[in-house]
Amino acid sequence: MSLQRIAGIVMLIVGIGLLIVGINASDSISDRMSNFFTGRFTDETVWYMLGGGAVALGGFLLLVFGGRMGRV
């Protein structure tokens, strides 16, 4: 297994973990109140979700294409 694929697996796991933290944070009382009064989640929750999604997507791409990216 190549180093890129291992890095992809690690990034995918970390990204999914960040997404889960962001989803759990969106259910907190402070986030519910922020959503009620402003119509949006807190910045911290949004960054967890966006960052987790980006890291998970990057990890998935490394996992799928990791061994073939360097070869032409």
CHARMM internal coordinates of N, CA and C (Angstrom, degrees):
IC EDIT
DIST 1 N 1 CA 1.4447
DIST 1 CA 1 C 1.5261
ANGL 1 N 1 CA 1 C 107.70
DIST 1 C 2 N 1.3191
ANGL 1 CA 1 C 2 N 116.70
DIHE 1 N 1 CA 1 C 2 N 132.82
DIST 2 N 2 CA 1.4559
ANGL 1 C 2 N 2 CA 120.70
DIHE 1 CA 1 C 2 N 2 CA -176.16
DIST 2 CA 2 C 1.5246
ANGL 2 N 2 CA 2 C 111.54
DIHE 1 C 2 N 2 CA 2 C -78.63
DIST 2 C 3 N 1.3184
ANGL 2 CA 2 C 3 N 114.49
DIHE 2 N 2 CA 2 C 3 N 161.87
DIST 3 N 3 CA 1.4552
ANGL 2 C 3 N 3 CA 120.96
DIHE 2 CA 2 C 3 N 3 CA -179.55
DIST 3 CA 3 C 1.5342
ANGL 3 N 3 CA 3 C 111.22
DIHE 2 C 3 N 3 CA 3 C -63.81
DIST 3 C 4 N 1.3333
ANGL 3 CA 3 C 4 N 117.74
DIHE 3 N 3 CA 3 C 4 N -34.41
DIST 4 N 4 CA 1.4589
ANGL 3 C 4 N 4 CA 120.82
DIHE 3 CA 3 C 4 N 4 CA 179.13
DIST 4 CA 4 C 1.5275
ANGL 4 N 4 CA 4 C 111.28
DIHE 3 C 4 N 4 CA 4 C -64.80
DIST 4 C 5 N 1.3073
ANGL 4 CA 4 C 5 N 116.98
DIHE 4 N 4 CA 4 C 5 N -38.45
DIST 5 N 5 CA 1.4693
ANGL 4 C 5 N 5 CA 119.72
DIHE 4 CA 4 C 5 N 5 CA 179.45
DIST 5 CA 5 C 1.5260
ANGL 5 N 5 CA 5 C 111.14
DIHE 4 C 5 N 5 CA 5 C -69.77
DIST 5 C 6 N 1.3165
ANGL 5 CA 5 C 6 N 117.25
DIHE 5 N 5 CA 5 C 6 N -38.02
DIST 6 N 6 CA 1.4661
ANGL 5 C 6 N 6 CA 119.94
DIHE 5 CA 5 C 6 N 6 CA 176.93
DIST 6 CA 6 C 1.5271
ANGL 6 N 6 CA 6 C 110.11
DIHE 5 C 6 N 6 CA 6 C -64.42
DIST 6 C 7 N 1.3356
ANGL 6 CA 6 C 7 N 116.48
DIHE 6 N 6 CA 6 C 7 N -43.47
DIST 7 N 7 CA 1.4649
ANGL 6 C 7 N 7 CA 120.22
DIHE 6 CA 6 C 7 N 7 CA 176.82
DIST 7 CA 7 C 1.5223
ANGL 7 N 7 CA 7 C 110.47
DIHE 6 C 7 N 7 CA 7 C -62.56
DIST 7 C 8 N 1.3313
ANGL 7 CA 7 C 8 N 117.68
DIHE 7 N 7 CA 7 C 8 N -36.56
DIST 8 N 8 CA 1.4523
ANGL 7 C 8 N 8 CA 121.77
DIHE 7 CA 7 C 8 N 8 CA 177.44
DIST 8 CA 8 C 1.5160
ANGL 8 N 8 CA 8 C 112.19
DIHE 7 C 8 N 8 CA 8 C -63.60
DIST 8 C 9 N 1.3251
ANGL 8 CA 8 C 9 N 116.86
DIHE 8 N 8 CA 8 C 9 N -41.15
DIST 9 N 9 CA 1.4705
ANGL 8 C 9 N 9 CA 120.75
DIHE 8 CA 8 C 9 N 9 CA 178.63
DIST 9 CA 9 C 1.5252
ANGL 9 N 9 CA 9 C 110.14
DIHE 8 C 9 N 9 CA 9 C -64.81
DIST 9 C 10 N 1.3354
ANGL 9 CA 9 C 10 N 116.58
DIHE 9 N 9 CA 9 C 10 N -43.84
DIST 10 N 10 CA 1.4650
ANGL 9 C 10 N 10 CA 120.53
DIHE 9 CA 9 C 10 N 10 CA 179.63
DIST 10 CA 10 C 1.5299
ANGL 10 N 10 CA 10 C 110.32
DIHE 9 C 10 N 10 CA 10 C -63.30
DIST 10 C 11 N 1.3238
ANGL 10 CA 10 C 11 N 116.93
DIHE 10 N 10 CA 10 C 11 N -45.54
DIST 11 N 11 CA 1.4647
ANGL 10 C 11 N 11 CA 120.23
DIHE 10 CA 10 C 11 N 11 CA 179.42
DIST 11 CA 11 C 1.5200
ANGL 11 N 11 CA 11 C 111.58
DIHE 10 C 11 N 11 CA 11 C -63.51
DIST 11 C 12 N 1.3085
ANGL 11 CA 11 C 12 N 117.27
DIHE 11 N 11 CA 11 C 12 N -39.14
DIST 12 N 12 CA 1.4595
ANGL 11 C 12 N 12 CA 120.86
DIHE 11 CA 11 C 12 N 12 CA 178.82
DIST 12 CA 12 C 1.5247
ANGL 12 N 12 CA 12 C 110.81
DIHE 11 C 12 N 12 CA 12 C -63.15
DIST 12 C 13 N 1.3114
ANGL 12 CA 12 C 13 N 117.17
DIHE 12 N 12 CA 12 C 13 N -43.35
DIST 13 N 13 CA 1.4684
ANGL 12 C 13 N 13 CA 121.23
DIHE 12 CA 12 C 13 N 13 CA 179.58
DIST 13 CA 13 C 1.5287
ANGL 13 N 13 CA 13 C 110.80
DIHE 12 C 13 N 13 CA 13 C -65.64
DIST 13 C 14 N 1.3348
ANGL 13 CA 13 C 14 N 116.50
DIHE 13 N 13 CA 13 C 14 N -44.33
DIST 14 N 14 CA 1.4665
ANGL 13 C 14 N 14 CA 120.18
DIHE 13 CA 13 C 14 N 14 CA 178.96
DIST 14 CA 14 C 1.5315
ANGL 14 N 14 CA 14 C 110.56
DIHE 13 C 14 N 14 CA 14 C -64.42
DIST 14 C 15 N 1.3220
ANGL 14 CA 14 C 15 N 117.61
DIHE 14 N 14 CA 14 C 15 N -42.21
DIST 15 N 15 CA 1.4609
ANGL 14 C 15 N 15 CA 121.50
DIHE 14 CA 14 C 15 N 15 CA 179.34
DIST 15 CA 15 C 1.5138
ANGL 15 N 15 CA 15 C 112.45
DIHE 14 C 15 N 15 CA 15 C -62.79
DIST 15 C 16 N 1.3168
ANGL 15 CA 15 C 16 N 116.99
DIHE 15 N 15 CA 15 C 16 N -42.68
DIST 16 N 16 CA 1.4663
ANGL 15 C 16 N 16 CA 120.40
DIHE 15 CA 15 C 16 N 16 CA 177.78
DIST 16 CA 16 C 1.5309
ANGL 16 N 16 CA 16 C 109.62
DIHE 15 C 16 N 16 CA 16 C -65.55
DIST 16 C 17 N 1.3258
ANGL 16 CA 16 C 17 N 116.82
DIHE 16 N 16 CA 16 C 17 N -38.22
DIST 17 N 17 CA 1.4634
ANGL 16 C 17 N 17 CA 120.11
DIHE 16 CA 16 C 17 N 17 CA 176.71
DIST 17 CA 17 C 1.5203
ANGL 17 N 17 CA 17 C 111.91
DIHE 16 C 17 N 17 CA 17 C -61.81
DIST 17 C 18 N 1.3350
ANGL 17 CA 17 C 18 N 117.47
DIHE 17 N 17 CA 17 C 18 N -43.78
DIST 18 N 18 CA 1.4608
ANGL 17 C 18 N 18 CA 120.56
DIHE 17 CA 17 C 18 N 18 CA 177.85
DIST 18 CA 18 C 1.5277
ANGL 18 N 18 CA 18 C 111.76
DIHE 17 C 18 N 18 CA 18 C -64.54
DIST 18 C 19 N 1.3208
ANGL 18 CA 18 C 19 N 116.78
DIHE 18 N 18 CA 18 C 19 N -38.51
DIST 19 N 19 CA 1.4701
ANGL 18 C 19 N 19 CA 119.67
DIHE 18 CA 18 C 19 N 19 CA 176.15
DIST 19 CA 19 C 1.5224
ANGL 19 N 19 CA 19 C 111.14
DIHE 18 C 19 N 19 CA 19 C -61.71
DIST 19 C 20 N 1.3099
ANGL 19 CA 19 C 20 N 116.81
DIHE 19 N 19 CA 19 C 20 N -42.31
DIST 20 N 20 CA 1.4667
ANGL 19 C 20 N 20 CA 120.63
DIHE 19 CA 19 C 20 N 20 CA 179.59
DIST 20 CA 20 C 1.5294
ANGL 20 N 20 CA 20 C 110.67
DIHE 19 C 20 N 20 CA 20 C -64.47
DIST 20 C 21 N 1.3310
ANGL 20 CA 20 C 21 N 116.61
DIHE 20 N 20 CA 20 C 21 N -41.51
DIST 21 N 21 CA 1.4678
ANGL 20 C 21 N 21 CA 119.94
DIHE 20 CA 20 C 21 N 21 CA 177.42
DIST 21 CA 21 C 1.5261
ANGL 21 N 21 CA 21 C 110.26
DIHE 20 C 21 N 21 CA 21 C -62.25
DIST 21 C 22 N 1.3253
ANGL 21 CA 21 C 22 N 117.39
DIHE 21 N 21 CA 21 C 22 N -42.72
DIST 22 N 22 CA 1.4630
ANGL 21 C 22 N 22 CA 121.01
DIHE 21 CA 21 C 22 N 22 CA 178.97
DIST 22 CA 22 C 1.5151
ANGL 22 N 22 CA 22 C 112.60
DIHE 21 C 22 N 22 CA 22 C -64.63
DIST 22 C 23 N 1.3151
ANGL 22 CA 22 C 23 N 117.12
DIHE 22 N 22 CA 22 C 23 N -40.14
DIST 23 N 23 CA 1.4702
ANGL 22 C 23 N 23 CA 120.38
DIHE 22 CA 22 C 23 N 23 CA 179.09
DIST 23 CA 23 C 1.5240
ANGL 23 N 23 CA 23 C 110.05
DIHE 22 C 23 N 23 CA 23 C -67.88
DIST 23 C 24 N 1.3306
ANGL 23 CA 23 C 24 N 117.27
DIHE 23 N 23 CA 23 C 24 N -41.32
DIST 24 N 24 CA 1.4629
ANGL 23 C 24 N 24 CA 120.13
DIHE 23 CA 23 C 24 N 24 CA 176.85
DIST 24 CA 24 C 1.5244
ANGL 24 N 24 CA 24 C 111.37
DIHE 23 C 24 N 24 CA 24 C -65.30
DIST 24 C 25 N 1.3222
ANGL 24 CA 24 C 25 N 117.50
DIHE 24 N 24 CA 24 C 25 N -37.30
DIST 25 N 25 CA 1.4647
ANGL 24 C 25 N 25 CA 120.87
DIHE 24 CA 24 C 25 N 25 CA 179.21
DIST 25 CA 25 C 1.5244
ANGL 25 N 25 CA 25 C 111.00
DIHE 24 C 25 N 25 CA 25 C -67.36
DIST 25 C 26 N 1.3164
ANGL 25 CA 25 C 26 N 117.45
DIHE 25 N 25 CA 25 C 26 N -29.80
DIST 26 N 26 CA 1.4685
ANGL 25 C 26 N 26 CA 119.58
DIHE 25 CA 25 C 26 N 26 CA 179.82
DIST 26 CA 26 C 1.5201
ANGL 26 N 26 CA 26 C 111.80
DIHE 25 C 26 N 26 CA 26 C -69.43
DIST 26 C 27 N 1.3213
ANGL 26 CA 26 C 27 N 117.62
DIHE 26 N 26 CA 26 C 27 N -16.95
DIST 27 N 27 CA 1.4640
ANGL 26 C 27 N 27 CA 121.31
DIHE 26 CA 26 C 27 N 27 CA 177.68
DIST 27 CA 27 C 1.5229
ANGL 27 N 27 CA 27 C 112.79
DIHE 26 C 27 N 27 CA 27 C -92.10
DIST 27 C 28 N 1.3379
ANGL 27 CA 27 C 28 N 117.61
DIHE 27 N 27 CA 27 C 28 N 0.28
DIST 28 N 28 CA 1.4622
ANGL 27 C 28 N 28 CA 119.47
DIHE 27 CA 27 C 28 N 28 CA -179.05
DIST 28 CA 28 C 1.5237
ANGL 28 N 28 CA 28 C 110.40
DIHE 27 C 28 N 28 CA 28 C -72.49
DIST 28 C 29 N 1.3135
ANGL 28 CA 28 C 29 N 115.57
DIHE 28 N 28 CA 28 C 29 N 160.65
DIST 29 N 29 CA 1.4679
ANGL 28 C 29 N 29 CA 120.50
DIHE 28 CA 28 C 29 N 29 CA -177.85
DIST 29 CA 29 C 1.5259
ANGL 29 N 29 CA 29 C 110.69
DIHE 28 C 29 N 29 CA 29 C -64.55
DIST 29 C 30 N 1.3317
ANGL 29 CA 29 C 30 N 117.32
DIHE 29 N 29 CA 29 C 30 N -41.72
DIST 30 N 30 CA 1.4687
ANGL 29 C 30 N 30 CA 119.26
DIHE 29 CA 29 C 30 N 30 CA -179.15
DIST 30 CA 30 C 1.5251
ANGL 30 N 30 CA 30 C 111.49
DIHE 29 C 30 N 30 CA 30 C -64.58
DIST 30 C 31 N 1.3174
ANGL 30 CA 30 C 31 N 116.99
DIHE 30 N 30 CA 30 C 31 N -37.67
DIST 31 N 31 CA 1.4598
ANGL 30 C 31 N 31 CA 119.68
DIHE 30 CA 30 C 31 N 31 CA 178.20
DIST 31 CA 31 C 1.5260
ANGL 31 N 31 CA 31 C 111.38
DIHE 30 C 31 N 31 CA 31 C -71.17
DIST 31 C 32 N 1.3066
ANGL 31 CA 31 C 32 N 117.21
DIHE 31 N 31 CA 31 C 32 N -36.60
DIST 32 N 32 CA 1.4613
ANGL 31 C 32 N 32 CA 119.68
DIHE 31 CA 31 C 32 N 32 CA 177.26
DIST 32 CA 32 C 1.5260
ANGL 32 N 32 CA 32 C 110.83
DIHE 31 C 32 N 32 CA 32 C -63.91
DIST 32 C 33 N 1.3353
ANGL 32 CA 32 C 33 N 116.47
DIHE 32 N 32 CA 32 C 33 N -40.84
DIST 33 N 33 CA 1.4696
ANGL 32 C 33 N 33 CA 119.99
DIHE 32 CA 32 C 33 N 33 CA 178.70
DIST 33 CA 33 C 1.5271
ANGL 33 N 33 CA 33 C 110.53
DIHE 32 C 33 N 33 CA 33 C -66.81
DIST 33 C 34 N 1.3327
ANGL 33 CA 33 C 34 N 116.52
DIHE 33 N 33 CA 33 C 34 N -41.68
DIST 34 N 34 CA 1.4600
ANGL 33 C 34 N 34 CA 120.16
DIHE 33 CA 33 C 34 N 34 CA 177.69
DIST 34 CA 34 C 1.5214
ANGL 34 N 34 CA 34 C 110.49
DIHE 33 C 34 N 34 CA 34 C -62.11
DIST 34 C 35 N 1.3185
ANGL 34 CA 34 C 35 N 116.63
DIHE 34 N 34 CA 34 C 35 N -42.12
DIST 35 N 35 CA 1.4582
ANGL 34 C 35 N 35 CA 120.94
DIHE 34 CA 34 C 35 N 35 CA 178.99
DIST 35 CA 35 C 1.5284
ANGL 35 N 35 CA 35 C 110.70
DIHE 34 C 35 N 35 CA 35 C -66.48
DIST 35 C 36 N 1.3095
ANGL 35 CA 35 C 36 N 117.86
DIHE 35 N 35 CA 35 C 36 N -36.87
DIST 36 N 36 CA 1.4569
ANGL 35 C 36 N 36 CA 121.93
DIHE 35 CA 35 C 36 N 36 CA -179.47
DIST 36 CA 36 C 1.5305
ANGL 36 N 36 CA 36 C 111.10
DIHE 35 C 36 N 36 CA 36 C -66.65
DIST 36 C 37 N 1.3477
ANGL 36 CA 36 C 37 N 116.79
DIHE 36 N 36 CA 36 C 37 N -45.64
DIST 37 N 37 CA 1.4619
ANGL 36 C 37 N 37 CA 120.45
DIHE 36 CA 36 C 37 N 37 CA -174.96
DIST 37 CA 37 C 1.5237
ANGL 37 N 37 CA 37 C 113.75
DIHE 36 C 37 N 37 CA 37 C -84.90
DIST 37 C 38 N 1.3201
ANGL 37 CA 37 C 38 N 117.97
DIHE 37 N 37 CA 37 C 38 N -34.19
DIST 38 N 38 CA 1.4716
ANGL 37 C 38 N 38 CA 120.18
DIHE 37 CA 37 C 38 N 38 CA -176.64
DIST 38 CA 38 C 1.5146
ANGL 38 N 38 CA 38 C 113.36
DIHE 37 C 38 N 38 CA 38 C -106.80
DIST 38 C 39 N 1.3252
ANGL 38 CA 38 C 39 N 117.20
DIHE 38 N 38 CA 38 C 39 N -17.26
DIST 39 N 39 CA 1.4608
ANGL 38 C 39 N 39 CA 120.13
DIHE 38 CA 38 C 39 N 39 CA -178.84
DIST 39 CA 39 C 1.5187
ANGL 39 N 39 CA 39 C 113.70
DIHE 38 C 39 N 39 CA 39 C 83.76
DIST 39 C 40 N 1.3197
ANGL 39 CA 39 C 40 N 117.63
DIHE 39 N 39 CA 39 C 40 N 11.01
DIST 40 N 40 CA 1.4658
ANGL 39 C 40 N 40 CA 120.58
DIHE 39 CA 39 C 40 N 40 CA 178.37
DIST 40 CA 40 C 1.5164
ANGL 40 N 40 CA 40 C 109.75
DIHE 39 C 40 N 40 CA 40 C -149.15
DIST 40 C 41 N 1.3207
ANGL 40 CA 40 C 41 N 115.07
DIHE 40 N 40 CA 40 C 41 N 164.19
DIST 41 N 41 CA 1.4586
ANGL 40 C 41 N 41 CA 121.00
DIHE 40 CA 40 C 41 N 41 CA 179.62
DIST 41 CA 41 C 1.5272
ANGL 41 N 41 CA 41 C 110.02
DIHE 40 C 41 N 41 CA 41 C -79.41
DIST 41 C 42 N 1.3283
ANGL 41 CA 41 C 42 N 116.40
DIHE 41 N 41 CA 41 C 42 N 167.82
DIST 42 N 42 CA 1.4617
ANGL 41 C 42 N 42 CA 119.91
DIHE 41 CA 41 C 42 N 42 CA 177.23
DIST 42 CA 42 C 1.5230
ANGL 42 N 42 CA 42 C 109.79
DIHE 41 C 42 N 42 CA 42 C -68.47
DIST 42 C 43 N 1.3194
ANGL 42 CA 42 C 43 N 115.62
DIHE 42 N 42 CA 42 C 43 N 159.22
DIST 43 N 43 CA 1.4654
ANGL 42 C 43 N 43 CA 120.81
DIHE 42 CA 42 C 43 N 43 CA -178.65
DIST 43 CA 43 C 1.5181
ANGL 43 N 43 CA 43 C 111.65
DIHE 42 C 43 N 43 CA 43 C -61.03
DIST 43 C 44 N 1.3190
ANGL 43 CA 43 C 44 N 116.70
DIHE 43 N 43 CA 43 C 44 N -39.04
DIST 44 N 44 CA 1.4655
ANGL 43 C 44 N 44 CA 120.57
DIHE 43 CA 43 C 44 N 44 CA -179.06
DIST 44 CA 44 C 1.5308
ANGL 44 N 44 CA 44 C 111.28
DIHE 43 C 44 N 44 CA 44 C -60.84
DIST 44 C 45 N 1.3145
ANGL 44 CA 44 C 45 N 116.28
DIHE 44 N 44 CA 44 C 45 N -43.60
DIST 45 N 45 CA 1.4667
ANGL 44 C 45 N 45 CA 120.53
DIHE 44 CA 44 C 45 N 45 CA 179.93
DIST 45 CA 45 C 1.5251
ANGL 45 N 45 CA 45 C 110.85
DIHE 44 C 45 N 45 CA 45 C -64.94
DIST 45 C 46 N 1.3154
ANGL 45 CA 45 C 46 N 115.91
DIHE 45 N 45 CA 45 C 46 N -42.61
DIST 46 N 46 CA 1.4681
ANGL 45 C 46 N 46 CA 119.85
DIHE 45 CA 45 C 46 N 46 CA -179.88
DIST 46 CA 46 C 1.5283
ANGL 46 N 46 CA 46 C 110.47
DIHE 45 C 46 N 46 CA 46 C -63.59
DIST 46 C 47 N 1.3392
ANGL 46 CA 46 C 47 N 117.41
DIHE 46 N 46 CA 46 C 47 N -40.91
DIST 47 N 47 CA 1.4601
ANGL 46 C 47 N 47 CA 119.99
DIHE 46 CA 46 C 47 N 47 CA 179.44
DIST 47 CA 47 C 1.5217
ANGL 47 N 47 CA 47 C 112.06
DIHE 46 C 47 N 47 CA 47 C -66.62
DIST 47 C 48 N 1.3395
ANGL 47 CA 47 C 48 N 117.32
DIHE 47 N 47 CA 47 C 48 N -37.28
DIST 48 N 48 CA 1.4639
ANGL 47 C 48 N 48 CA 119.51
DIHE 47 CA 47 C 48 N 48 CA 175.18
DIST 48 CA 48 C 1.5221
ANGL 48 N 48 CA 48 C 110.75
DIHE 47 C 48 N 48 CA 48 C -60.78
DIST 48 C 49 N 1.3221
ANGL 48 CA 48 C 49 N 116.67
DIHE 48 N 48 CA 48 C 49 N -45.24
DIST 49 N 49 CA 1.4651
ANGL 48 C 49 N 49 CA 119.73
DIHE 48 CA 48 C 49 N 49 CA -178.05
DIST 49 CA 49 C 1.5294
ANGL 49 N 49 CA 49 C 112.17
DIHE 48 C 49 N 49 CA 49 C -68.62
DIST 49 C 50 N 1.3287
ANGL 49 CA 49 C 50 N 116.87
DIHE 49 N 49 CA 49 C 50 N -45.96
DIST 50 N 50 CA 1.4669
ANGL 49 C 50 N 50 CA 119.59
DIHE 49 CA 49 C 50 N 50 CA 179.92
DIST 50 CA 50 C 1.5233
ANGL 50 N 50 CA 50 C 111.96
DIHE 49 C 50 N 50 CA 50 C -67.09
DIST 50 C 51 N 1.3251
ANGL 50 CA 50 C 51 N 116.49
DIHE 50 N 50 CA 50 C 51 N -44.65
DIST 51 N 51 CA 1.4645
ANGL 50 C 51 N 51 CA 120.09
DIHE 50 CA 50 C 51 N 51 CA 178.87
DIST 51 CA 51 C 1.5158
ANGL 51 N 51 CA 51 C 111.81
DIHE 50 C 51 N 51 CA 51 C -63.79
DIST 51 C 52 N 1.3218
ANGL 51 CA 51 C 52 N 116.48
DIHE 51 N 51 CA 51 C 52 N -42.74
DIST 52 N 52 CA 1.4567
ANGL 51 C 52 N 52 CA 120.15
DIHE 51 CA 51 C 52 N 52 CA 178.44
DIST 52 CA 52 C 1.5148
ANGL 52 N 52 CA 52 C 112.19
DIHE 51 C 52 N 52 CA 52 C -63.01
DIST 52 C 53 N 1.3239
ANGL 52 CA 52 C 53 N 116.03
DIHE 52 N 52 CA 52 C 53 N -41.68
DIST 53 N 53 CA 1.4640
ANGL 52 C 53 N 53 CA 119.25
DIHE 52 CA 52 C 53 N 53 CA 178.02
DIST 53 CA 53 C 1.5158
ANGL 53 N 53 CA 53 C 112.27
DIHE 52 C 53 N 53 CA 53 C -64.70
DIST 53 C 54 N 1.3369
ANGL 53 CA 53 C 54 N 116.62
DIHE 53 N 53 CA 53 C 54 N -41.56
DIST 54 N 54 CA 1.4651
ANGL 53 C 54 N 54 CA 120.33
DIHE 53 CA 53 C 54 N 54 CA -179.79
DIST 54 CA 54 C 1.5262
ANGL 54 N 54 CA 54 C 111.43
DIHE 53 C 54 N 54 CA 54 C -66.91
DIST 54 C 55 N 1.3269
ANGL 54 CA 54 C 55 N 116.76
DIHE 54 N 54 CA 54 C 55 N -43.60
DIST 55 N 55 CA 1.4692
ANGL 54 C 55 N 55 CA 120.16
DIHE 54 CA 54 C 55 N 55 CA -179.84
DIST 55 CA 55 C 1.5277
ANGL 55 N 55 CA 55 C 110.30
DIHE 54 C 55 N 55 CA 55 C -67.14
DIST 55 C 56 N 1.3362
ANGL 55 CA 55 C 56 N 117.18
DIHE 55 N 55 CA 55 C 56 N -40.27
DIST 56 N 56 CA 1.4635
ANGL 55 C 56 N 56 CA 120.46
DIHE 55 CA 55 C 56 N 56 CA 178.42
DIST 56 CA 56 C 1.5289
ANGL 56 N 56 CA 56 C 110.88
DIHE 55 C 56 N 56 CA 56 C -64.48
DIST 56 C 57 N 1.3328
ANGL 56 CA 56 C 57 N 117.06
DIHE 56 N 56 CA 56 C 57 N -41.07
DIST 57 N 57 CA 1.4643
ANGL 56 C 57 N 57 CA 120.08
DIHE 56 CA 56 C 57 N 57 CA 178.25
DIST 57 CA 57 C 1.5269
ANGL 57 N 57 CA 57 C 110.99
DIHE 56 C 57 N 57 CA 57 C -65.03
DIST 57 C 58 N 1.3362
ANGL 57 CA 57 C 58 N 116.79
DIHE 57 N 57 CA 57 C 58 N -44.13
DIST 58 N 58 CA 1.4673
ANGL 57 C 58 N 58 CA 120.02
DIHE 57 CA 57 C 58 N 58 CA 177.16
DIST 58 CA 58 C 1.5193
ANGL 58 N 58 CA 58 C 111.88
DIHE 57 C 58 N 58 CA 58 C -61.72
DIST 58 C 59 N 1.3238
ANGL 58 CA 58 C 59 N 116.36
DIHE 58 N 58 CA 58 C 59 N -40.71
DIST 59 N 59 CA 1.4617
ANGL 58 C 59 N 59 CA 120.26
DIHE 58 CA 58 C 59 N 59 CA 177.86
DIST 59 CA 59 C 1.5100
ANGL 59 N 59 CA 59 C 112.09
DIHE 58 C 59 N 59 CA 59 C -65.18
DIST 59 C 60 N 1.3291
ANGL 59 CA 59 C 60 N 116.53
DIHE 59 N 59 CA 59 C 60 N -40.39
DIST 60 N 60 CA 1.4585
ANGL 59 C 60 N 60 CA 120.21
DIHE 59 CA 59 C 60 N 60 CA 178.28
DIST 60 CA 60 C 1.5274
ANGL 60 N 60 CA 60 C 110.82
DIHE 59 C 60 N 60 CA 60 C -63.97
DIST 60 C 61 N 1.3288
ANGL 60 CA 60 C 61 N 116.44
DIHE 60 N 60 CA 60 C 61 N -43.00
DIST 61 N 61 CA 1.4639
ANGL 60 C 61 N 61 CA 119.42
DIHE 60 CA 60 C 61 N 61 CA 179.01
DIST 61 CA 61 C 1.5263
ANGL 61 N 61 CA 61 C 111.65
DIHE 60 C 61 N 61 CA 61 C -64.67
DIST 61 C 62 N 1.3325
ANGL 61 CA 61 C 62 N 117.01
DIHE 61 N 61 CA 61 C 62 N -40.06
DIST 62 N 62 CA 1.4666
ANGL 61 C 62 N 62 CA 119.46
DIHE 61 CA 61 C 62 N 62 CA 175.99
DIST 62 CA 62 C 1.5252
ANGL 62 N 62 CA 62 C 111.37
DIHE 61 C 62 N 62 CA 62 C -64.73
DIST 62 C 63 N 1.3152
ANGL 62 CA 62 C 63 N 116.30
DIHE 62 N 62 CA 62 C 63 N -37.78
DIST 63 N 63 CA 1.4581
ANGL 62 C 63 N 63 CA 120.48
DIHE 62 CA 62 C 63 N 63 CA -179.86
DIST 63 CA 63 C 1.5278
ANGL 63 N 63 CA 63 C 110.83
DIHE 62 C 63 N 63 CA 63 C -65.44
DIST 63 C 64 N 1.3194
ANGL 63 CA 63 C 64 N 116.49
DIHE 63 N 63 CA 63 C 64 N -42.61
DIST 64 N 64 CA 1.4631
ANGL 63 C 64 N 64 CA 120.63
DIHE 63 CA 63 C 64 N 64 CA -177.07
DIST 64 CA 64 C 1.5273
ANGL 64 N 64 CA 64 C 111.60
DIHE 63 C 64 N 64 CA 64 C -77.65
DIST 64 C 65 N 1.3389
ANGL 64 CA 64 C 65 N 116.96
DIHE 64 N 64 CA 64 C 65 N -45.70
DIST 65 N 65 CA 1.4583
ANGL 64 C 65 N 65 CA 120.52
DIHE 64 CA 64 C 65 N 65 CA -173.75
DIST 65 CA 65 C 1.5254
ANGL 65 N 65 CA 65 C 113.50
DIHE 64 C 65 N 65 CA 65 C -107.75
DIST 65 C 66 N 1.3157
ANGL 65 CA 65 C 66 N 118.99
DIHE 65 N 65 CA 65 C 66 N 7.66
DIST 66 N 66 CA 1.4671
ANGL 65 C 66 N 66 CA 122.85
DIHE 65 CA 65 C 66 N 66 CA -172.74
DIST 66 CA 66 C 1.5078
ANGL 66 N 66 CA 66 C 114.38
DIHE 65 C 66 N 66 CA 66 C -58.51
DIST 66 C 67 N 1.2948
ANGL 66 CA 66 C 67 N 119.02
DIHE 66 N 66 CA 66 C 67 N -42.75
DIST 67 N 67 CA 1.4520
ANGL 66 C 67 N 67 CA 121.52
DIHE 66 CA 66 C 67 N 67 CA -178.53
DIST 67 CA 67 C 1.5004
ANGL 67 N 67 CA 67 C 113.87
DIHE 66 C 67 N 67 CA 67 C -76.87
DIST 67 C 68 N 1.3314
ANGL 67 CA 67 C 68 N 116.92
DIHE 67 N 67 CA 67 C 68 N -20.85
DIST 68 N 68 CA 1.4649
ANGL 67 C 68 N 68 CA 120.56
DIHE 67 CA 67 C 68 N 68 CA -175.72
DIST 68 CA 68 C 1.5055
ANGL 68 N 68 CA 68 C 114.48
DIHE 67 C 68 N 68 CA 68 C -101.72
DIST 68 C 69 N 1.3327
ANGL 68 CA 68 C 69 N 118.75
DIHE 68 N 68 CA 68 C 69 N -9.74
DIST 69 N 69 CA 1.4618
ANGL 68 C 69 N 69 CA 120.60
DIHE 68 CA 68 C 69 N 69 CA -176.21
DIST 69 CA 69 C 1.5268
ANGL 69 N 69 CA 69 C 112.59
DIHE 68 C 69 N 69 CA 69 C -65.79
DIST 69 C 70 N 1.3109
ANGL 69 CA 69 C 70 N 117.87
DIHE 69 N 69 CA 69 C 70 N -39.40
DIST 70 N 70 CA 1.4566
ANGL 69 C 70 N 70 CA 121.20
DIHE 69 CA 69 C 70 N 70 CA -176.85
DIST 70 CA 70 C 1.5239
ANGL 70 N 70 CA 70 C 113.97
DIHE 69 C 70 N 70 CA 70 C -79.15
DIST 70 C 71 N 1.3104
ANGL 70 CA 70 C 71 N 116.89
DIHE 70 N 70 CA 70 C 71 N -19.81
DIST 71 N 71 CA 1.4758
ANGL 70 C 71 N 71 CA 120.26
DIHE 70 CA 70 C 71 N 71 CA -177.43
DIST 71 CA 71 C 1.5190
ANGL 71 N 71 CA 71 C 111.41
DIHE 70 C 71 N 71 CA 71 C -92.01
DIST 71 C 72 N 1.3038
ANGL 71 CA 71 C 72 N 115.17
DIHE 71 N 71 CA 71 C 72 N 143.47
DIST 72 N 72 CA 1.4702
ANGL 71 C 72 N 72 CA 120.03
DIHE 71 CA 71 C 72 N 72 CA 177.90
DIST 72 CA 72 C 1.4901
ANGL 72 N 72 CA 72 C 109.69
DIHE 71 C 72 N 72 CA 72 C -112.75
END
COOR INIT
IC SEED 1 N 1 CA 1 C
IC BUILD
